[in-house]
Amino acid sequence: MIKRMIAVLAALVAVASLSLADSGPDASAKDTKKMVQNNFVETAQKGVKLSGYVDAGYSYNFTGAANGTSDVSGRFGSDTAGKGDFNLYAVKLALEKALTSENKAQAGFRTDVMIGEDANYLINRNTANTLSNTNQNSNALFLEQAYVSIRAPVGNGWDFKVGKFVSILGYEVIERPANMNTTYGLLWQQMPLYYTGVLSSYKFDDYLDGKLGVVNGSNTDNNTTTGGSSDGCAVLAALNVTAPGGNANWSNNFQYSSNSENNTYQGSTLNSTPEVALDGNNGSAYTFIYNTWGNWAPKFANDKLLLAFEALLKTTGGSGGGGGTINIFDGVETLSNTANSTAYGFGAYAKYQFNDWFSLASRGEYLGYNVAYANAVNNLWEYTITAGFNVIDNLLIRAEYRLDWGTDSVNNVATGNSSTDNTSSGPAHYAGAEVVYSF
């Protein structure tokens, strides 16, 4: 009886509400109501999926002051906080309607957003040695990707991405949990992060696929020119080979930029790519990047062992600058009137999955860096070992130790000190732990 009375009252309230709405003098309110009713996006559309992860942890740098920064060349911004630091690395959200496997005309989309300390540095890779621990900001928002995907039923299916998408270069990716190690490597620091433009991909057969694209340039929503004298662009290309057994692949990736790239140079941390003249008088210049990597899961190891390698060659050439000085690497350096610089390096990776819940991964890297306009030559090394624990479904716990050393690799500047460098060749020790929940 009570349930029937409640139902009757609810019906009466609904009828009264409709009557009042229809009799009201505000026609625009009714129009707005109709608009909302007739135009909306279903949150449960077929094929649209929401995924992501929450990544948090703790890091401790054995170099640097507690109120300053541990500026270690080649380390990412959120990995350089002096002494101990709790980190919200990232909250990652990805909304996607992926293309199906059918070779027919179809379209989809993908949008990736990151919030957290990593996002703070991914926006502009700002890790200059003047920053202090107060620059660690977990409230930053970084739009990683936002593109429309299209398939043209040509041959085996020709796919296109139009919009903003992540770089095709590099063995490591922006998402920490997807890499073998928690911290980012030396070579990853030299790779572009994202592009805005068009990227096409085509799979010739089960063993060979390629990519070709035209974009504005590296890490910029504008075109590649920084001098404003011409309209630059960058061309991307990739060729990937997969072994017949599917347990190995070899990827070759290229980028050529026709003009001065977006200049995000940040001092001794080598945290930007590419690098050109620093005083704003950028002339004509170009950037060429070749990156190759491969991985192999030996059959005899029953999918427990994964081996990988990576190599990089990056050159910037042309005129630019105009001279001057800048606080770089090991002190005040004199700049020449050129934009020439070269980076080259090699990395080796290994991971062994002992059982369902425990793995051990290691990474060793070398990076050489010659900067003509600063008359500087640098050599950096790092070694990292990471233990992984998959204790519960969707939960990853990792513990890591890292060692960095090389030419002026450590630059300790405490907050409030003068700009005089206090550099050394290391070694710089790092220990940290990470907890990741994915969904």
N, C-alpha and C positions, 0 to 999 in steps of 0.2 A: 504493500500500500504506500509506504513512504517513498519507494523508488518511483512509483507512478506519479505521485504528487510532485516530486522533483522534476520529472520529465515534463509534466504539464506546465510547471512554472517556467522552465527553461524555454519551452516553445512560446509561451506568452511574452517573455522578455525579448525573444528574437523578433516576433511579429511587431512588437511595439517599437523596437529599434529601427526596423525597416520602414515603418510608417513615418516615424520622425524624420528619417533621412530623406524620404521621398517628398515630405511636405516642407522641408527646409528651403529657404530662399537662396542658399549658396549653391549655384549650379556648378561652379568650378570644383567644389568638393566632390560632387557626384562624378564629374568627368575624371577627376584624379583617381577615384575609386575604380572606375571602369578601366582606366589605363593600367593600374596595378594588377587588376584581375586578368587582363588580356595580354599583358606583356611581362613575362618573367622568365627566369632561367631555372629549370628543374635541377635540384641538387642531386638527383639520382638518375641522371641521364645514362643510358646504356653506353658503356665504353669509356665514360669519364671516371678517372680514378684519382684519389687524393692519397699521397704518400709523403714520407719525410722521416725526420729523426730529431731527437734532442741529444746534444753532445755537450757534456760538461766534464770538468776534471780539475786537476791540481798540477802545477808545474813549479819547479825550483831550479833557479839558475845559481850556480855556485860562484858566479862573477857578478859584479855590480853592487850598487848600494841599495839598501831597502827603500830609500826615498828617491832613488834615481832610476837608472835603466841599465840593463845588461845588454849593451849593443854588440851583438856578435854577427859578423858579416855572414850573409847567407841565410840567416834565420828570419822567419816571418814575424810580423809585428807582435801578435799575441803570444809568441814564444820567447819574447825578449824581456819580459818584465823582470826587474831586479829582485833577487831573492825569491821568497815563496809567494805564490799567487793562485787563488782559486779562480777558475775560468768557466764562463759560459761560452764555449766556443761558438756554437751555432744552434739555432732552431731552424730546421730546413723544412719547407713546405713545397710540394710539387703537385700541380694540378695538370692532368694530361688526358687527352683523347688520342691515343696512339693509332697509327695506321695499321690496318690488318695485314695479313700475309697475302691477301688476294691481289692479283695483278689487274686492278681496275682503277678507274678515276675515282679518287677519294681525297678527303682532307681531314685534318685534325689540328691540334695545337698543343703547346706545352708552356707552362709558366713556372719558374722556380724562384723562390724568395728565401733569403737567409737573414736571420736576425741574430745578433750576438757580437762578440768581440772580433771574430774573424771577419764579419761583415764590415766592421769599422775600418779594417785595413784593406779589404778587397776593393773598397770604393776607390781608393787612390794609392794603395800600397805605401802609405806614409809611415815610414819607420826610420826617419832621420835620427841621428844620435843626440838631438836636442830634446827628444821626447822623454817624459818621465812616466812613472807608473800611473799617474793620474790620467794618462791618455787611454788607458784600457777602458773601453766603453761598450757595454753589452746591449745598449739601446739602439745601435745603428741598424739600418735597413738597407740591404743590398739586393737589387734585382739582378739575379744571375742570368736568367734566360726568359725570353718571351717571344715565341715565334709561331708562325703558322706553318704547318707541314702539308705538303701536297704530293700526290703521286700521279704521274702521267703514265698511262698504260703503253709505254714504249719499250719494246724488247722485253727484258725481264722485269721492267718496272723502274721508272726514273723518278727518284724522290728529290724534293726541294724543301729547304728551310728558308723562310723569309722573316726577318726580324732580328732579334738579338739572341746569340747562341754562344756556347762556350768554345774555347779554342780547340782546334783539331790537333795541336801539338802537345807532346809530353806524355810520359808514361803515368805520372801521377796526375790526379784530378783535384778540383777544388774541394770536394767533399772528403774530409779527413777519414771518416770510417771506411771509405772505399779503397783507401791506400793501405799498403802493407804496414806502414808506420804511422804514429800519431802526428809527429812534426813533419813539416814540409821539407823536401830536399833542396840541395843547392841548385840543381838543374831546373826544378820547378820554378824557382824564383826568377829564372831568366825567360820563362815562357810567357807568351801573351795569355791573358785571362779570358777575354771574350771579344766578340766582334759584333758589328751591326751591318747587315747586308744580306746576301743571298748565297746559300751553299747547296750544291747539288751532289747527289751520291748515286752510284750505279753499281750493282752487283753483277759482274760478268758471268760468274759461275760460282760453284761452292768453294773455290780456291782463290779467287781474285776479285777485289772490289776497289773502287776509287772514289775520290771526291774532287770537286772543283768549285771554287767560289770567288766572288768579288765582294769586298767589304770596305768600310771606311778606313779601318786600320786597327791597331791593337789598343784595347782598353779605352775606347773612346766612342761616343755616340755621334761625334762630328767627323768630318773627313780627316785624312792623315796630315794635311798640311798644317804646320804651325807658324810659318812665316806669313801666311795670308796672301802669297803672290800667285798661287795656282791651286788647282783642285786635285788633290792627291787621292789615291786609292791603293788598296792592297789586293793581291791575287793569292789565293790559297789553292794548294793541290796536295793530294795524298794518294798513295797506292799501298794497299794492304794485301799480304799473301798469307793464306791459311794452309797449314799442312793437311794432307789427305786424311789423316786420322783425327783432325780437329784438335789435337793436343798441343799445337804450336802455331804461332803466327809472327809475322814480321811486318812492321808498319814503317813507311817512309813518308815524311810530312814536310811540306815546303811553304814558305811565305815570302813574298816579295812586295815591298812597299815602294811606291814610285816617288814619294816625297818624304820630307822630315816627319818622323813619327811623333805621336803625342809624347811630349817630354815629361816623364814622371820620375826623373832621377832623384834619388834620396840619399846622397852621401855614401858612406862606407859600407852600407848594408847591401849594396848591389841588388836592391829589391825591385828593379824596374826594367822594362824592356819596351822598345829599344832606347838607346840613349844618344842624344845629339847635343848640339851646342847649348850652353846653359844660360847665356845672357839675353836671350830673347831675339837676337839678330840671326835667326836661323835662315840659312840660304838653301840652295838645292841640296838634297841628300837622298839616300836610299837605304833600305834595310833588307837584308837577306837572311833568312833563318832556315837551316836544315836540321831536322830532328828525326832520328831513327830509334826504334825500340823493338824489342821482341821478347816473347816469353815461351816457356817450354815446360810442360808437365809430363815427365818421363813415364812411359807405360809401366815400367818395372816397379815404380813407386806407388802404384795403385791410387793415383790422384792425391797423394799426400804431400808430394814435393812439387814446388813451383819455383823455377829459375827464370830470371829476367835480366835484361841489360838495357841501357839507354845511352845515346851519344847526342851531342849538340854542337853545332857550329852556327854562330850568329855574328854577322858583320854589318857595320854601318859605315857608309862612305859618303864623300861629297864635301862641299864647302859649308861653312857656318861659323858661328862664334864671333870672333872679333877680338879674341884675347881676353885678358883679365885674370883674376885669381878667384879661387874658391876653396873652402875648407873641405878637403876630400882625402880619404884614406888615412895617410899618416901626417897630415898637417896642411898648411897652405900651399897649394900647387899653382903653377902658372899654366894658363890655358893657351893653346895655340889656336890659330884660325882654321880649324878643321873639325869635322864631325866624325872622324874615323875612330872606330873602336871594334874590338874583336873579343868574343867570348867563346870558349870551347871547353868541353868537359865530357866526362864519362861516368856512368853509374852502374853498379851491379846489385842485384836484389835476390834474396832467397827466402822461402817460407816453407816450413815443414809442419803439417798437421798431424800431431802425435795421436790424437784421438778425437772424438766428437766435440770435446770441450776445451782442448788445450792446443795452442800453436805457438811457434817461435819464428820470428821474422827478423832479417837483418838487411842493412843497406850500407854500402860504401860508395862515396862519391869524390870526384876531383873536379874542380872548376878553375880554369885559367882565364885571366881577364886582363887585356891590354887596352889602355885608354890613351890614344894619341894626344888628345887635347889637354890631358892632365899629366902627361909624361909619367904615367903610372903603370906598373906591371904587378899583378896580384896572382897568387896561387892559394887556393883554399881546399881543404879536405874535411870530410866529416864521416863518422861511423856511428850507426844507430842500431840498437837491438831492442826488439819489442816482443813482449809476451802477451798473448791473447787468450781470453777465457770466455767461452760461450756457455755460461752456466745455465741460463734460462732462455727460452725461445725469445727472439727479438732483442735480447740484452747482450751487449758486448762490453767486456771490461778489459782494458789494456794497461800494461805498465811498461815504461820505456826509459832507456838510458841513451844519452847522445853525447858525443865528443866532437868538438870543432877545433881546428887549428889551421894556421896558415899566415900569409902576409898581413900583418896588422889586423888580424881577425877579431880581436877584442878591443873595444873602445869604450871604456867606462867613464861616464860623465854623470856626476851627482847633481841633483837639482840645485841651482843657485851657483854652481861653479862657473868659471870662465870658459870660453870656447876652446881653450887649449886642450889638445887631444892627449889622452893618457892611454896609448895603444900598446898592444903586445901581440905576439904571435900565438898566444894561447898556451896550453890547451884550455878550452872552455867546457865545463861539465854541465850536463842538464839531466834531471830526473823528473819524471812525471807520471801521472795516472789519468785514465780517461774512462768515462762511463757513457755508453751510447744505447739509447732505446730507439729502435726503428719501427715504423708502421707503414 
